[in-house]
Amino acid sequence: MASTARSTLGRRLGVLVAGAVVVTALTAATTAAAPPAMGAPAGGPVPGGPLALGTMASNDPELGSRTARRPADPACAFLYRKGRYTPLDTLDGRPTAHTGINNRGQIVGGYDADGTTLRGFVRDQRGNYTSFDAAPGALTAAYDINDQGTAVGTYGVTEAHGFARRPNGAVATIDVPGAPSTFLVGVNNRGAVVGSYVDADGREHGVLLERGRMTVIDHPDAPDDPAAINTAASDINDRGQVVGYYADANGTYHGYLYHKGRFTRIDPPGAADVARFATTVPLGVNNRGQVVGQFVDAAGMLHGYLWEQGRGFRTIDPPGGASNACVELPDVGRVCGTIAADINDRRQVLLPAPGAFFKGRAVPIG
């Protein structure tokens, strides 16, 4: 049924807002069909083959630029730099998830527009928001933005599609040919984008899309079991370093840094080893090679972290961040804490509302 498929897509888009899973509300949203991807061949995706690119209308005329109307809530989102936490505002007083930041201070994300609709947004340096829909009637989540102002993300009604939004508001669909679902979550200043796709057998693969060509990223330790999340990529810097995560045979998530065909494992000390739990997930990488993400400790607490090769890990937890917001998760219970979603070259770390958003999926998958 369409409503079931739509709620599933809502979970895959990471619609965890204000400590509650917004699933039932999404099932009541409009079921208008998303525009089909153009140029996808009948067969499965071919590494090195061309991408499917389509275009669609730009911003909804009812949306557009506006300024946040509610004072910053210290229990929601922060910018962190050099030990200082700066709270961020919300859009129209609605649950708002800030997920990507560039070197110019522009921020992208998604917000719950009316309890049934997830829309993307771009926030400029002055705090003005421009909201948009990637397609009419579709759930839209923007996850990253480069210094040229191109934002990438994922949209869908019953199936997921990647998109790129230009600074002029024009939106283009980007789909892996032959894949039932494509999730895009990271972009660099060279225009390369990363994310994941699900193949016809239900397996998930990390993917790098650059200059019209595709590179599949599969961690060698990821199992073949389609019931587990296999490999996903979450961000890329201008040096071509890709960060992401994979599930081992027990379904426990581990982080990785991928560069020139080599994988470096990223697992913070103290991360829990719990089956089917997102214990270690890198989400952002800057051009200095600094990586931010999240991990869950043995006590079930969620922490943000900063990792740099040769320097190790540093935990990032805003004041009260471990107790101000919690999420009730199936088969797991209550999880509270912090997510570090992105980092720019100015070492500004973006901390969404705890439990609010996750690049590409809810936490955990189950």
N, C-alpha and C positions, 0 to 999 in steps of 0.2 A: 504494500500500500504506500501511497505517496507520503502520508503523514509519518509513517515509520521511517522511511528513507530520509525524510527531511530532518527528523530528530537525530538520526544517526549522523548525518552530515553536520548538524549543529555541534555534536560532541567532537567530531573530527576537526572542526574549526576552532576548537578550544573555547567554547562559549561557557566559561566559568566566571561569572560576574558577581562581585560583591559577596563572595563566599557561598554562592548557591549555583547549582548547575541549571542553566536556563535551557531546559529541554522541552518541557511541556508547553511553554509559551511559544516556542518556535514552531510547534506543530500546527498552531493556529494561523501562521503567516500565510500570505498568498502563495498559491502553487503555480504561478505563471512559469512557463518553461524558460530555462536559460538558453541563450543562443548557442547553437552547436559549434564545436570547434571546426575550423575550416582546414581542409587538406589532409586530414588524418587517413592513412591507408588502412585497408581492411586487416592487415596482419599486425603483429605485435611490434613494439618499438625496436628500432635497430640502432645500436650504438654507432655514433658517427653519422647517422642519417639526419635529414632535415627535420626541422620542427614544424608543428602545426601552428600557424599564426592567423588570427582573425581580428577584425576590428569591430567596434560597436560604438554606440553613442557615448558622448561625454557625460558630464554631471547632470543629475536630475535638476531641473530648473527650480524645484521647490526647496532644494538644499542650498548650498553655497556657503559663503564666508560668514562666520559669526564669532563672537567672543564668548568664552566660558562665562556662565552666569552664576556659578556657585563658588564661594571661597574654597581655597585648597583645603583638602581634608587630610591631615597627617596620617590617617589610617589607610589611605588609598595608595598613591604612587609617589615616588621620589626620584630626583636626580641626585646621584652621589658622586662627590669628587673631593679627594684629599681630606677625608674624614668628615665632610660636611654633607648633610642631607637636606635637600631643598624640596618641599612638597609640591606636587603638581595639581592643577585644577581638574575639573571635570567638564564635560560638554553638556550644556543645558541641564545640569544637575542629574544626568543619567549615569548609570554604571559605565565607566570609561576605562579602557585598557590601553595603555601606552606601551608599544612593543618594539619600536625601532627608532634610532636617532642617527643623524648624519653629523658631519663636522661643522655644518652651519647652524646647528641647533634645531633643525626641523625634526619633528616627531610624527610618527604615524601610528595608527592602531585601529581599534574598532570600538563602537559603543552601542548600547542597547537603546535604540531610538524611541521605542514605544511599548516595550514588553514583548513584541513579536518580531521585530526587525533588527537585524545586526547590520550596521553601516560602517564603512571605513571613513577615516579622516586623515587630514594633514594639518598639523599645528605648526604655525610659523614661529619665528624667534620672539615675536611680540605677544604670543599667547592667543592669536586668532586662529580659529579652527575653520577648515573647509571640509565639509562632509560630502560623501559621494557613495553611489551604488555602482558596482562594477557592471551590473546588468539589472534590468527591471525585475523586481520581485525576488531577487536573489539575496542570500546571506552574503555579506561582504566583510572580509577582515584583511586589513593592510598590515604587513609584518616588518617591512624594511624600506629604507629610502636612501638613495645615494646622494652625493654632493651636487649632482645636476638636478635633483628634485624628482627623479623617477622613482616611484613607489611600486613595490611588488606585493602580491598577496594571493589570496585564494577566495573564490566565490562559488556559489552553487545553489541549486534548489534541491535536486535529488542526487546529483553527481558533482564532484569537485573539479574546478578548473583553475589554473593559474592565470594571473593577469599582471600586466604592467600598466601603470598610469603615468602619463607624461605630465610635466608641469602645466601644460595648457589644458589639462583635464581630459584629454583623449585617452581612452582605455583600449588596450589590445589583449585578446585572449592568447595565452601561451599554453599549449597542451602537448604532452608527450604522445606521439602518434600511436594509436592502437591501445593506449592505456585507459581503463575505465575511469580512473581518477588521477588528477595531477594536483600536487600541493606545492606552491612556491612560497618561500619564506625569507630568502636572502638575496641581496644584489650588491655588486661592487661598482666602482667608478668606471670600470671598463665595459659595463653593461652585462657582465656574466651574472647569471642567476642560479640559485640552488634550491633544492627542495627534495621532494620524493614523488614517486608514482606507484600505483598498485597495478600489478600485471593481471592477466586473465586468470591466473591460478590463485590470486589472492595474496601473493608475496609483495612486500614493499621493498623498493630499491631507492637508494639515494641517487640524485641526478644533478649534474652540472650542465647547464645550457649556455653555450658561448658561441657567438658568431654563426648562429644557425646550425650548430652541431651539438651533439649530445654525448656526454660521458656518463656511464653508469658507475655508481659507487656502491660496492657491496663489501662490507667488512668480512674478512676471511673467517671470523669466529661466529658470524650470524648463522643461525640454523635455517634449514630449508622449510621448516614448519610454517605454513601460512597463518596458523592461529596466533603466532607470536609476531610482534613487530620486528622486522628484519633489520634494515638499515635506512636511516634518514639523514639528510644534510640540512643544517639549520642556518649557516651563514658562510660568507666568503669575503676575504679581503683583497686588496689590489695586488698582492703578491701571489694570489691563487691558492692561499691556504684555506681549506674548507674544514669547518667543525660540524660535528653531528653526533649521532648516537645510534646504538644498535642493541638488540636484545640477545642474550646468550641462550643456551639450551633450556635454562630454567625460566626464561622470560624476564630476567633482571637486566635493567638498562645500564649500559656503560657508555662513556663519552669517548670521542676520538678526534684527533687532528689529522687531516689527510692532505698530503702535499707531494706532488710528483710521484704518485703511485705508492707512497709509503704511509702507513698508519702509525700514529702514536696514541696510546691509550691515555685517557684522562679520567681518573677516578680519585676524587678527594679522599684523604684519610678520614676514616670514620663513617664513610658512606655505608648504608645498610645493604645487606644482601638478601633482598626479599623478592620472591617470585612475583612476576607480573606487576612490578612496582617501578615507577620512574625514579630510580635512586640517583642516577648521575646523568645530567643532560646539559651539555654545552649549548648555548643559544646565540652567542655573539662573539665576533673576533674583529679586532681593529688592525691597522697596518703595522703596529708595533708587535703583533703576534700575541697580544694579551687576550685571553679568553674569559668570558663570563658565562655563568649558567646557574644551575640549581642542583642541590643534592639533598637527600633525605637521610638523616642519621638514624642510629639504632633505636632511638627513642621515638621515632616517627615525626621529628620536627624537620621542616623544610627550611633550607638556608640558601642564600645567594653566595656565590664565590667568584673570586678573581684568580686566574691561573696564568702563569708566565713560565715558559720553558727555562729551566735552570734556576728559577726562583721559587717554584712551588705554588702552594695555594694560600689564599687569604679569604676568610669568611666575611661576607657583607650582610649585616642584619641591621636595619634601621631601628631606632628606639621604639620598643613595643611591637616591632614587626612580627615577632613570633607569637603574639597573643591577640593582636587586634583583628585578625581575620582568619577564619578557619573554613575548611571545605569538608563536607561529609561525602566520602567516596565509597562506592559499592565494594563489598568484600574487604575493605581496608579500615573504614572508620574515619575518624576526624584527623585531618592533616592541617597543621598551621605553620605559617612561616613566610619566607621571602623568596622571590624569584629575581634573578639578575638577567634581564632580557637582552641587553645590547650594550656596547661600549664603543665610543668614537675615539679619534686620535687625540682629542683633548682630555682623554681619560674620564669623560663623563659616563657614568654607568646608569642605565635606565632600570628602575625597579618598579614594575607594575604593581597594582594592588595585589597583595598576597592572595594566591589562589584565583586571580582574575583571568589571566590569559596565558596561553602556552603556545609556542610557535608550532602550529600545525595540528595539535591534538590536545585533548583533555588529559589530565593527570589523575590516575593512570589510565591505561587502556584496559577495558574489562567488560 
